[in-house]
Each structure stands twice: as structure tokens, then as C-alpha cells.
């Protein structure tokens, strides 16, 4: 509900902001009002991506440590206790949130595109003793890093159920090496093990 309230407040602000849209054509002033519109558009995209993320992750809230009575995607209230059970449950159902990651990624990319149109160099470093430019730069870099992290994590999240042995069991060979040797990989194996993940 807080996301919906925030979304409504942003929509109201955008409606009010349209009254100053005519200033877009005024030299110098237009740059700042256009930046405001870009910031509003980025805010809308970020709220949309956050809403999608909350909806897709909410069935796993109990597993992630949040208290909830909501049912899981399979319809039951989760009763998992051990870490092993949590990992098994996540491996079995993680593919259900994979389609939502594409929507979240698209919204994050849209927000980043809007924020990239704001040139932080045209803003003063400080105004009335308050930091301006550094805050704009920080917001832009946070959104950019988040979008990049999501893009990099997406293939791993899609591959994770398979790596964790869902639906087919996987066997992994683990090699241990002696890091105290001058040549730890010089042909002398300290130990090895086989691990089967089902």
C-alpha cells in the first residue's frame, strides 16, 4: 500500500508539474524544468520496478526472514525451518520469478535512461549550504549500479535452480589445494571430494 501511495503522490506531482511545461522552450530555465520532468519519469519507472519486485518476492518473504502469513506460489503457507529446506524450496520455485526480472530490468533501464539525460554539471556544488550536485550524482550512480547488478545477476538467478539440482541431480567434484606450498597447484592434491546435489 505504501508503494501505491507513493505512486499516487508522484502521479499528482507530475500532473501539477505539467503546468510549468511551457517553460521547456525558455533558454537556460528550460534545461532545469526538463531535468525535473526526467526525474519524475525516472521516479515512475523506479516505483514500477519496485512494485514488480515486491509482488514477485512477497511469496518468499517468510524464507527471506520477513514475517508473513501469505501463501507461497504453490498455495501453502511456508513451514520451512532449516537452511537446507529453504534452499530446496528456493531452488524449486525460483524459476517463477525469472519472468518478472525482465520487467524489472526494463523499468530500471528506463529510469537510468531518464536520469542520464540530467546533466549534473549544470547544478551548483552547494546551494544555501546544502549539497546539490553530489546528491544528483549519487542518485544517478545508485540507479546505474542497481541496473547493472540486476543485468549481471539475471543469468545466475535463471541458472541457479539447475545448479542446485532442480530438476535433475548434479554431481560436483571439489578439489582442495595446499596454499602453504610454494607450488600449490604443482601436482600434489591435498584432498578431493564428490558432492551430489539433489
KOLNU-902780 format. One line per 4 residues: number of its first residue (from 1); for each residue z, x negated, y negated of N, C-alpha, C, O. Coordinates in Angstrom, 2 decimals, padded with zeros to 5 digits. Layout:
<nodes>
NUM = Z X Y Z X Y Z X Y Z X Y  ... $
</nodes>
This chain:
<nodes>
1 = 000.00 -000.83 001.21 000.00 000.00 000.00 000.00 -000.86 -001.26 -000.58 -000.47 -002.27  000.65 -002.03 -001.21 000.65 -002.90 -002.39 -000.75 -003.41 -002.69 -001.13 -003.57 -003.85  -001.53 -003.67 -001.63 -002.92 -004.11 -001.83 -003.71 -003.00 -002.50 -004.50 -003.26 -003.41  -003.51 -001.76 -002.05 -004.22 -000.62 -002.65 -003.84 -000.45 -004.11 -004.69 -000.18 -004.96 $
5 = -002.54 -000.61 -004.42 -002.07 -000.51 -005.81 -002.70 -001.60 -006.66 -003.18 -001.34 -007.76  -002.70 -002.83 -006.14 -003.31 -003.95 -006.86 -004.79 -003.73 -007.07 -005.32 -004.01 -008.15  -005.46 -003.22 -006.05 -006.89 -002.93 -006.14 -007.16 -001.87 -007.21 -008.12 -001.99 -007.98  -006.32 -000.84 -007.24 -006.48 000.22 -008.24 -006.23 -000.31 -009.65 -006.96 000.04 -010.58 $
9 = -005.22 -001.15 -009.80 -004.92 -001.73 -011.12 -006.08 -002.60 -011.59 -006.44 -002.58 -012.77  -006.66 -003.36 -010.68 -007.80 -004.21 -011.04 -009.02 -003.36 -011.40 -009.75 -003.70 -012.33  -009.23 -002.27 -010.68 -010.34 -001.36 -010.99 -010.14 -000.72 -012.36 -011.10 -000.58 -013.12  -008.90 -000.34 -012.69 -008.60 000.22 -014.02 -008.85 -000.81 -015.11 -009.41 -000.49 -016.16 $
13 = -008.41 -002.05 -014.86 -008.63 -003.11 -015.83 -010.11 -003.36 -016.03 -010.56 -003.58 -017.16  -010.88 -003.33 -014.95 -012.33 -003.53 -015.04 -012.98 -002.43 -015.86 -013.88 -002.69 -016.66  -012.52 -001.19 -015.67 -013.06 -000.06 -016.44 -012.79 -000.26 -017.93 -013.66 -000.04 -018.77  -011.57 -000.69 -018.26 -011.22 -000.94 -019.67 -012.00 -002.13 -020.21 -012.40 -002.13 -021.38 $
17 = -012.22 -003.13 -019.36 -012.92 -004.34 -019.80 -014.38 -004.06 -020.16 -014.97 -004.78 -020.95  -014.95 -003.01 -019.58 -016.35 -002.67 -019.86 -016.55 -002.31 -021.34 -017.67 -002.38 -021.84  -015.46 -001.94 -022.02 -015.56 -001.59 -023.45 -015.90 -002.81 -024.31 -016.44 -002.66 -025.40  -015.57 -004.01 -023.83 -015.90 -005.22 -024.60 -017.14 -005.93 -024.05 -017.45 -007.04 -024.45 $
21 = -017.82 -005.27 -023.14 -019.01 -005.87 -022.52 -020.10 -006.18 -023.55 -020.88 -007.11 -023.37  -020.14 -005.42 -024.62 -021.15 -005.64 -025.65 -021.03 -007.02 -026.29 -021.98 -007.51 -026.89  -019.85 -007.67 -026.17 -019.66 -009.00 -026.76 -020.35 -010.10 -025.95 -020.38 -011.25 -026.38  -020.90 -009.75 -024.79 -021.59 -010.75 -023.97 -022.71 -011.43 -024.75 -023.00 -012.61 -024.52 $
25 = -023.34 -010.70 -025.66 -024.51 -011.25 -026.39 -024.11 -012.10 -027.59 -024.96 -012.78 -028.17  -022.85 -012.06 -027.98 -022.40 -012.84 -029.14 -022.23 -014.30 -028.72 -021.55 -014.58 -027.73  -022.85 -015.24 -029.46 -022.70 -016.66 -029.11 -021.21 -017.06 -029.13 -020.43 -016.52 -029.91  -020.84 -017.96 -028.30 -019.50 -018.51 -028.09 -018.54 -017.47 -027.52 -017.99 -017.67 -026.44 $
29 = -018.33 -016.35 -028.22 -017.41 -015.30 -027.75 -017.90 -014.74 -026.42 -017.10 -014.45 -025.53  -019.22 -014.58 -026.29 -019.80 -014.03 -025.07 -019.48 -014.85 -023.83 -019.32 -014.31 -022.74  -019.38 -016.18 -024.02 -019.03 -017.03 -022.88 -017.67 -016.66 -022.30 -017.49 -016.60 -021.08  -016.72 -016.40 -023.18 -015.36 -016.08 -022.73 -015.28 -014.68 -022.11 -014.58 -014.48 -021.12 $
33 = -015.99 -013.71 -022.70 -015.95 -012.36 -022.11 -016.69 -012.33 -020.77 -016.31 -011.59 -019.86  -017.75 -013.13 -020.64 -018.43 -013.23 -019.34 -017.51 -013.86 -018.30 -017.49 -013.45 -017.14  -016.76 -014.88 -018.74 -015.79 -015.51 -017.83 -014.76 -014.49 -017.35 -014.37 -014.49 -016.18  -014.33 -013.63 -018.26 -013.38 -012.58 -017.88 -013.97 -011.65 -016.82 -013.28 -011.26 -015.88 $
37 = -015.26 -011.31 -016.99 -015.92 -010.44 -016.00 -016.04 -011.15 -014.65 -015.85 -010.53 -013.60  -016.37 -012.45 -014.69 -016.44 -013.22 -013.44 -015.08 -013.26 -012.75 -014.99 -013.15 -011.53  -014.01 -013.43 -013.54 -012.66 -013.46 -012.97 -012.31 -012.11 -012.34 -011.72 -012.07 -011.26  -012.68 -011.01 -012.99 -012.43 -009.68 -012.42 -013.21 -009.48 -011.12 -012.67 -008.96 -010.14 $
41 = -014.47 -009.88 -011.13 -015.29 -009.76 -009.91 -014.71 -010.59 -008.77 -014.67 -010.14 -007.62  -014.25 -011.81 -009.10 -013.64 -012.67 -008.08 -012.36 -012.03 -007.55 -012.09 -012.06 -006.35  -011.58 -011.44 -008.45 -010.35 -010.77 -008.04 -010.62 -009.62 -007.08 -009.90 -009.44 -006.10  -011.67 -008.85 -007.36 -012.03 -007.73 -006.47 -012.40 -008.25 -005.08 -011.98 -007.70 -004.07 $
45 = -013.20 -009.32 -005.04 -013.61 -009.89 -003.75 -012.42 -010.45 -002.98 -012.34 -010.29 -001.76  -011.49 -011.10 -003.70 -010.32 -011.66 -003.04 -009.42 -010.56 -002.48 -008.88 -010.69 -001.37  -009.25 -009.48 -003.24 -008.42 -008.36 -002.76 -009.07 -007.73 -001.53 -008.39 -007.35 -000.58  -010.39 -007.62 -001.57 -011.11 -007.04 -000.43 -010.92 -007.91 000.82 -010.69 -007.40 001.92 $
49 = -011.03 -009.23 000.65 -010.85 -010.13 001.80 -009.41 -010.11 002.30 -009.17 -010.17 003.50  -008.46 -010.02 001.38 -007.05 -009.95 001.77 -006.75 -008.66 002.52 -006.00 -008.67 003.50  -007.34 -007.57 002.07 -007.15 -006.28 002.74 -007.71 -006.33 004.17 -007.07 -005.87 005.11  -008.92 -006.90 004.31 -009.52 -007.04 005.64 -008.66 -007.91 006.55 -008.47 -007.61 007.73 $
53 = -008.12 -009.01 005.97 -007.27 -009.91 006.75 -006.00 -009.20 007.22 -005.61 -009.33 008.38  -005.37 -008.45 006.34 -004.13 -007.74 006.70 -004.41 -006.70 007.78 -003.64 -006.58 008.73  -005.50 -005.95 007.63 -005.84 -004.92 008.62 -006.12 -005.56 009.98 -005.69 -005.04 011.01  -006.83 -006.70 009.99 -007.19 -007.32 011.28 -006.02 -008.05 011.93 -005.97 -008.14 013.16 $
57 = -005.08 -008.56 011.13 -003.97 -009.32 011.68 -002.73 -008.45 011.94 -001.84 -008.85 012.69  -002.67 -007.26 011.34 -001.47 -006.43 011.47 -001.09 -006.10 012.92 000.10 -005.99 013.20  -002.04 -005.93 013.85 -001.62 -005.71 015.24 -000.87 -006.89 015.84 -000.15 -006.74 016.83  -001.04 -008.08 015.25 -000.40 -009.28 015.77 000.84 -009.66 014.96 001.42 -010.73 015.17 $
61 = 001.26 -008.79 014.04 002.37 -009.10 013.15 003.63 -009.45 013.92 004.35 -010.39 013.55  003.91 -008.72 014.98 005.11 -008.99 015.79 005.03 -010.36 016.44 006.02 -011.09 016.52  003.84 -010.71 016.90 003.66 -012.01 017.56 003.74 -013.17 016.58 004.14 -014.28 016.94  003.37 -012.90 015.32 003.40 -013.94 014.31 004.77 -014.06 013.65 004.97 -014.89 012.77 $
65 = 005.71 -013.23 014.10 007.08 -013.35 013.59 007.47 -012.30 012.58 008.59 -012.33 012.06  006.58 -011.35 012.26 006.92 -010.27 011.34 007.43 -009.08 012.15 006.91 -008.80 013.24  008.41 -008.38 011.63 008.97 -007.24 012.36 008.10 -006.02 012.12 007.81 -005.67 010.98  007.67 -005.38 013.20 006.82 -004.20 013.09 006.97 -003.33 014.33 007.33 -003.82 015.40 $
69 = 006.70 -002.04 014.16 006.71 -001.11 015.29 005.31 -000.63 015.61 005.12 000.27 016.43  004.30 -001.24 014.95 002.92 -000.79 015.16 002.42 -001.18 016.54 002.88 -002.15 017.14  001.47 -000.39 017.02 000.89 -000.65 018.34 -000.12 -001.78 018.25 -000.69 -002.04 017.18  -000.32 -002.46 019.35 -001.31 -003.53 019.44 -002.70 -002.92 019.60 -002.81 -001.71 019.76 $
73 = -003.78 -003.74 019.55 -005.13 -003.19 019.73 -005.29 -002.45 021.06 -006.12 -001.54 021.16  -004.52 -002.84 022.07 -004.63 -002.15 023.36 -003.81 -000.86 023.39 -003.88 -000.12 024.37  -003.03 -000.58 022.33 -002.32 000.69 022.23 -000.85 000.63 022.54 -000.14 001.62 022.31  -000.34 -000.50 023.07 001.09 -000.57 023.37 001.82 -001.35 022.29 001.25 -002.22 021.62 $
77 = 003.10 -001.03 022.13 003.93 -001.83 021.24 004.23 -003.14 021.95 004.66 -003.12 023.11  004.01 -004.29 021.28 004.18 -005.57 021.97 005.64 -005.82 022.36 006.54 -005.62 021.56  005.85 -006.26 023.60 007.19 -006.56 024.10 007.26 -008.02 024.56 008.09 -008.36 025.41  006.40 -008.86 024.01 006.31 -010.24 024.46 007.47 -011.05 023.90 007.84 -010.89 022.74 $
81 = 008.05 -011.91 024.72 009.22 -012.68 024.30 008.93 -014.17 024.24 009.17 -014.81 023.21  008.43 -014.74 025.32 008.28 -016.19 025.39 007.03 -016.66 024.65 006.10 -015.89 024.40  007.03 -017.95 024.32 005.88 -018.56 023.67 004.65 -018.47 024.57 003.55 -018.20 024.11  004.86 -018.68 025.87 003.75 -018.61 026.82 003.11 -017.22 026.80 001.89 -017.09 026.80 $
85 = 003.95 -016.17 026.79 003.43 -014.81 026.74 002.66 -014.55 025.45 001.63 -013.87 025.45  003.16 -015.10 024.35 002.47 -014.92 023.06 001.10 -015.58 023.08 000.12 -015.00 022.61  001.03 -016.78 023.64 -000.25 -017.50 023.71 -001.23 -016.74 024.59 -002.41 -016.61 024.25  -000.76 -016.25 025.73 -001.62 -015.49 026.64 -002.14 -014.23 025.95 -003.33 -013.91 026.04 $
89 = -001.26 -013.53 025.26 -001.66 -012.30 024.56 -002.70 -012.60 023.48 -003.70 -011.89 023.35  -002.45 -013.66 022.69 -003.40 -014.04 021.64 -004.75 -014.42 022.24 -005.79 -014.04 021.70  -004.74 -015.16 023.34 -005.99 -015.58 023.98 -006.79 -014.38 024.46 -008.02 -014.38 024.41  -006.08 -013.35 024.94 -006.77 -012.17 025.47 -007.34 -011.29 024.37 -008.33 -010.59 024.60 $
93 = -006.74 -011.31 023.19 -007.15 -010.35 022.15 -007.71 -010.98 020.89 -008.10 -010.27 019.97  -007.77 -012.31 020.83 -008.23 -012.99 019.62 -009.67 -012.66 019.27 -010.03 -012.64 018.10  -010.49 -012.40 020.29 -011.90 -012.10 020.01 -012.06 -010.78 019.25 -013.14 -010.52 018.70  -011.02 -009.95 019.20 -011.11 -008.69 018.46 -011.12 -008.91 016.95 -011.66 -008.09 016.21 $
97 = -010.51 -010.02 016.48 -010.53 -010.27 015.04 -011.69 -011.15 014.60 -011.91 -011.32 013.40  -012.43 -011.71 015.53 -013.56 -012.57 015.17 -014.58 -011.88 014.27 -015.05 -012.51 013.32  -014.97 -010.61 014.53 -015.93 -009.96 013.63 -015.42 -009.82 012.20 -016.20 -009.88 011.25  -014.10 -009.63 012.04 -013.53 -009.50 010.70 -013.59 -010.81 009.93 -013.62 -010.80 008.70 $
101 = -013.60 -011.93 010.63 -013.65 -013.23 009.96 -014.94 -013.39 009.17 -014.94 -014.02 008.11  -016.04 -012.82 009.67 -017.31 -012.89 008.94 -017.22 -012.12 007.62 -017.72 -012.58 006.59  -016.57 -010.94 007.67 -016.41 -010.14 006.44 -015.52 -010.88 005.44 -015.82 -010.94 004.25  -014.43 -011.45 005.94 -013.51 -012.18 005.07 -014.22 -013.39 004.46 -014.07 -013.67 003.27 $
105 = -014.99 -014.10 005.28 -015.73 -015.26 004.80 -016.74 -014.91 003.72 -016.90 -015.64 002.75  -017.43 -013.77 003.91 -018.42 -013.33 002.91 -017.73 -012.98 001.59 -018.24 -013.33 000.52  -016.59 -012.30 001.66 -015.85 -011.95 000.44 -015.31 -013.19 -000.26 -015.33 -013.27 -001.49  -014.81 -014.15 000.52 -014.30 -015.40 -000.07 -015.43 -016.18 -000.74 -015.24 -016.75 -001.82 $
109 = -016.59 -016.21 -000.10 -017.74 -016.91 -000.68 -018.18 -016.25 -001.98 -018.55 -016.93 -002.93  -018.14 -014.91 -002.01 -018.49 -014.17 -003.23 -017.51 -014.49 -004.35 -017.91 -014.69 -005.49  -016.22 -014.53 -004.02 -015.19 -014.86 -005.02 -015.39 -016.28 -005.54 -015.26 -016.54 -006.74  -015.70 -017.20 -004.64 -015.92 -018.59 -005.05 -017.13 -018.70 -005.96 -017.12 -019.44 -006.94 $
113 = -018.19 -017.95 -005.63 -019.41 -017.97 -006.45 -019.10 -017.48 -007.87 -019.57 -018.05 -008.85  -018.31 -016.40 -007.96 -017.94 -015.86 -009.28 -017.10 -016.87 -010.07 -017.33 -017.08 -011.26  -016.12 -017.49 -009.40 -015.25 -018.45 -010.09 -016.00 -019.72 -010.49 -015.66 -020.34 -011.49  -017.01 -020.09 -009.71 -017.80 -021.28 -010.05 -018.58 -021.09 -011.35 -018.97 -022.07 -012.00 $
117 = -018.82 -019.84 -011.73 -019.54 -019.56 -012.98 -018.65 -019.74 -014.20 -019.13 -019.78 -015.33  -017.34 -019.85 -013.98 -016.42 -020.08 -015.09 -016.32 -021.58 -015.31 -015.93 -022.33 -014.42  -016.69 -022.02 -016.51 -016.63 -023.45 -016.84 -015.26 -023.73 -017.45 -015.00 -023.39 -018.61  -014.39 -024.36 -016.66 -013.04 -024.61 -017.16 -013.00 -025.63 -018.29 -012.02 -025.69 -019.03 $
121 = -014.05 -026.43 -018.44 -014.11 -027.42 -019.51 -014.17 -026.82 -020.90 -013.85 -027.51 -021.88  -014.57 -025.56 -021.02 -014.65 -024.95 -022.35 -013.30 -024.41 -022.83 -013.17 -023.97 -023.97  -012.30 -024.46 -021.96 -010.98 -023.96 -022.33 -010.08 -025.10 -022.78 -010.21 -026.22 -022.28  -009.17 -024.84 -023.72 -008.27 -025.91 -024.17 -007.30 -026.30 -023.06 -006.99 -025.50 -022.17 $
125 = -006.82 -027.54 -023.13 -005.84 -028.00 -022.15 -004.58 -027.17 -022.27 -004.02 -026.72 -021.27  -004.12 -026.96 -023.52 -002.94 -026.14 -023.77 -003.23 -025.18 -024.91 -004.00 -025.49 -025.82  -002.60 -024.02 -024.85 -002.71 -023.04 -025.93 -001.33 -022.44 -026.13 -000.76 -021.84 -025.22  -000.79 -022.61 -027.35 000.57 -022.16 -027.68 001.59 -022.72 -026.69 002.53 -022.03 -026.29 $
129 = 001.40 -023.99 -026.31 002.34 -024.66 -025.41 002.19 -024.31 -023.94 002.95 -024.80 -023.12  001.22 -023.47 -023.60 001.03 -023.07 -022.20 -000.22 -023.75 -021.64 -001.25 -023.84 -022.31  -000.10 -024.22 -020.40 -001.24 -024.85 -019.72 -002.32 -023.80 -019.46 -002.03 -022.73 -018.92  -003.55 -024.10 -019.84 -004.65 -023.16 -019.62 -005.66 -023.75 -018.63 -005.91 -023.21 -017.56 $
133 = -006.24 -024.88 -019.03 -007.32 -025.46 -018.24 -006.87 -025.81 -016.82 -007.59 -025.53 -015.86  -005.69 -026.40 -016.69 -005.23 -026.82 -015.36 -005.01 -025.61 -014.45 -005.24 -025.70 -013.24  -004.59 -024.47 -015.01 -004.38 -023.27 -014.19 -005.72 -022.72 -013.69 -005.84 -022.29 -012.55  -006.73 -022.73 -014.57 -008.06 -022.26 -014.17 -008.61 -023.16 -013.07 -009.16 -022.69 -012.08 $
137 = -008.47 -024.48 -013.27 -008.94 -025.44 -012.27 -008.21 -025.26 -010.95 -008.82 -025.33 -009.88  -006.89 -025.02 -011.01 -006.09 -024.84 -009.79 -006.53 -023.59 -009.02 -006.65 -023.63 -007.80  -006.79 -022.50 -009.73 -007.23 -021.26 -009.07 -008.59 -021.48 -008.41 -008.80 -021.08 -007.26  -009.50 -022.13 -009.14 -010.83 -022.38 -008.59 -010.75 -023.25 -007.34 -011.42 -022.98 -006.34 $
141 = -009.93 -024.30 -007.40 -009.86 -025.20 -006.24 -009.15 -024.54 -005.07 -009.49 -024.81 -003.92  -008.15 -023.68 -005.33 -007.46 -022.98 -004.24 -008.41 -022.06 -003.49 -008.42 -022.04 -002.26  -009.20 -021.29 -004.24 -010.16 -020.37 -003.61 -011.22 -021.16 -002.85 -011.61 -020.79 -001.74  -011.69 -022.26 -003.45 -012.70 -023.09 -002.80 -012.17 -023.69 -001.49 -012.86 -023.67 -000.47 $
145 = -010.94 -024.21 -001.52 -010.35 -024.80 -000.32 -010.10 -023.75 000.76 -010.30 -024.01 001.94  -009.67 -022.55 000.34 -009.43 -021.47 001.31 -010.72 -021.05 001.98 -010.76 -020.83 003.19  -011.79 -020.92 001.19 -013.09 -020.54 001.75 -013.59 -021.61 002.71 -014.14 -021.30 003.77  -013.40 -022.87 002.34 -013.83 -023.98 003.20 -013.01 -024.01 004.49 -013.56 -024.23 005.57 $
149 = -011.70 -023.79 004.38 -010.83 -023.77 005.56 -011.23 -022.66 006.52 -011.26 -022.86 007.73  -011.54 -021.49 005.97 -011.95 -020.36 006.81 -013.27 -020.67 007.51 -013.43 -020.38 008.69  -014.21 -021.26 006.77 -015.50 -021.62 007.35 -015.34 -022.62 008.49 -016.00 -022.51 009.52  -014.44 -023.59 008.31 -014.23 -024.60 009.34 -013.45 -024.05 010.53 -013.66 -024.48 011.66 $
153 = -012.53 -023.11 010.27 -011.68 -022.57 011.35 -012.39 -021.51 012.18 -012.02 -021.28 013.34  -013.41 -020.86 011.61 -014.08 -019.76 012.31 -014.60 -020.15 013.69 -014.34 -019.42 014.65  -015.34 -021.26 013.83 -015.83 -021.61 015.18 -014.69 -021.87 016.17 -014.80 -021.51 017.34  -013.59 -022.48 015.69 -012.46 -022.75 016.58 -011.80 -021.45 017.02 -011.44 -021.31 018.19 $
157 = -011.63 -020.51 016.11 -011.00 -019.23 016.45 -011.84 -018.48 017.47 -011.32 -017.85 018.38  -013.17 -018.56 017.31 -014.05 -017.89 018.27 -014.02 -018.58 019.64 -014.19 -017.93 020.67  -013.81 -019.90 019.64 -013.81 -020.68 020.87 -012.44 -020.73 021.55 -012.35 -020.99 022.75  -011.38 -020.46 020.79 -010.02 -020.59 021.29 -009.72 -019.80 022.56 -009.11 -020.36 023.47 $
161 = -010.11 -018.52 022.67 -009.82 -017.81 023.92 -010.42 -018.51 025.15 -009.79 -018.58 026.20  -011.64 -019.03 024.99 -012.29 -019.73 026.11 -011.54 -021.01 026.46 -011.37 -021.34 027.63  -011.09 -021.75 025.42 -010.33 -022.98 025.66 -008.99 -022.70 026.34 -008.49 -023.52 027.10  -008.43 -021.52 026.06 -007.13 -021.15 026.65 -007.27 -020.45 027.99 -006.30 -019.88 028.50 $
165 = -008.46 -020.48 028.57 -008.65 -019.95 029.92 -008.91 -018.47 029.99 -008.60 -017.84 031.01  -009.46 -017.89 028.95 -009.78 -016.45 028.99 -011.28 -016.29 028.77 -011.75 -016.72 027.72  -012.04 -015.72 029.65 -011.67 -015.01 030.87 -011.61 -015.91 032.11 -011.02 -015.52 033.11  -012.20 -017.11 032.05 -012.22 -017.98 033.24 -011.25 -019.14 033.06 -011.12 -019.69 031.97 $
169 = -010.56 -019.50 034.14 -009.60 -020.61 034.10 -010.31 -021.92 033.77 -011.45 -022.13 034.16  -009.62 -022.79 033.05 -010.15 -024.10 032.68 -009.24 -025.18 033.24 -008.02 -025.03 033.28  -009.85 -026.28 033.67 -009.09 -027.44 034.15 -009.35 -028.60 033.20 -010.50 -028.94 032.92  -008.28 -029.21 032.72 -008.38 -030.33 031.79 -007.75 -031.57 032.41 -006.74 -031.48 033.11 $
173 = -008.37 -032.72 032.15 -007.79 -033.99 032.59 -007.17 -034.66 031.37 -007.83 -034.84 030.34  -005.91 -035.02 031.50 -005.19 -035.65 030.39 -004.96 -037.11 030.75 -004.36 -037.41 031.79  -005.42 -038.01 029.90 -005.23 -039.45 030.11 -004.17 -039.96 029.14 -004.20 -039.64 027.96  -003.24 -040.75 029.66 -002.20 -041.36 028.83 -002.52 -042.84 028.71 -002.94 -043.47 029.68 $
177 = -002.32 -043.40 027.54 -002.55 -044.83 027.38 -001.31 -045.48 026.78 -000.51 -044.84 026.10  -001.17 -046.77 027.06 -000.01 -047.51 026.59 -000.34 -048.08 025.22 -001.15 -049.00 025.09  000.28 -047.55 024.21 -000.04 -048.00 022.85 000.66 -049.33 022.51 000.43 -049.88 021.44  001.51 -049.84 023.41 002.17 -051.12 023.16 001.32 -052.30 023.61 001.62 -053.44 023.26 $
181 = 000.26 -052.04 024.37 -000.63 -053.12 024.84 -001.54 -053.56 023.70 -001.82 -052.81 022.77  -001.99 -054.82 023.79 -002.96 -055.30 022.81 -004.28 -054.57 022.98 -004.97 -054.27 022.00  -004.63 -054.27 024.25 -005.85 -053.52 024.53 -005.45 -052.24 025.28 -005.56 -052.20 026.51  -004.99 -051.20 024.57 -004.50 -050.02 025.26 -005.58 -049.30 026.07 -005.26 -048.57 027.01 $
185 = -006.84 -049.50 025.72 -007.90 -048.85 026.50 -008.68 -049.87 027.31 -009.84 -049.65 027.64  -008.05 -050.99 027.64 -008.73 -052.07 028.33 -008.81 -051.91 029.83 -008.94 -052.91 030.54  -008.75 -050.71 030.34 -008.95 -050.50 031.76 -007.69 -050.19 032.53 -007.76 -049.82 033.70  -006.53 -050.34 031.91 -005.28 -050.05 032.62 -004.74 -048.69 032.15 -004.20 -048.56 031.06 $
189 = -004.92 -047.71 033.00 -004.41 -046.38 032.67 -002.91 -046.34 032.92 -002.45 -046.76 033.98  -002.16 -045.83 031.97 -000.72 -045.68 032.17 -000.47 -044.53 033.13 000.29 -044.67 034.09  -001.10 -043.40 032.87 -000.93 -042.22 033.74 -002.04 -041.23 033.42 -002.70 -041.32 032.39  -002.21 -040.28 034.33 -003.14 -039.19 034.07 -002.60 -037.93 034.72 -001.75 -037.99 035.61 $
193 = -003.11 -036.81 034.26 -002.65 -035.53 034.82 -003.79 -034.52 034.73 -004.66 -034.64 033.87  -003.77 -033.55 035.61 -004.70 -032.43 035.55 -003.92 -031.19 035.15 -002.84 -030.91 035.68  -004.47 -030.46 034.21 -003.80 -029.25 033.74 -004.76 -028.07 033.88 -005.89 -028.12 033.40  -004.31 -027.03 034.54 -005.13 -025.83 034.71 -004.59 -024.75 033.78 -003.41 -024.41 033.82 $
197 = -005.48 -024.21 032.95 -005.10 -023.15 032.01 -005.75 -021.86 032.48 -006.97 -021.79 032.61  -004.93 -020.84 032.72 -005.47 -019.55 033.17 -005.11 -018.45 032.20 -005.47 -017.30 032.41 $
</nodes>
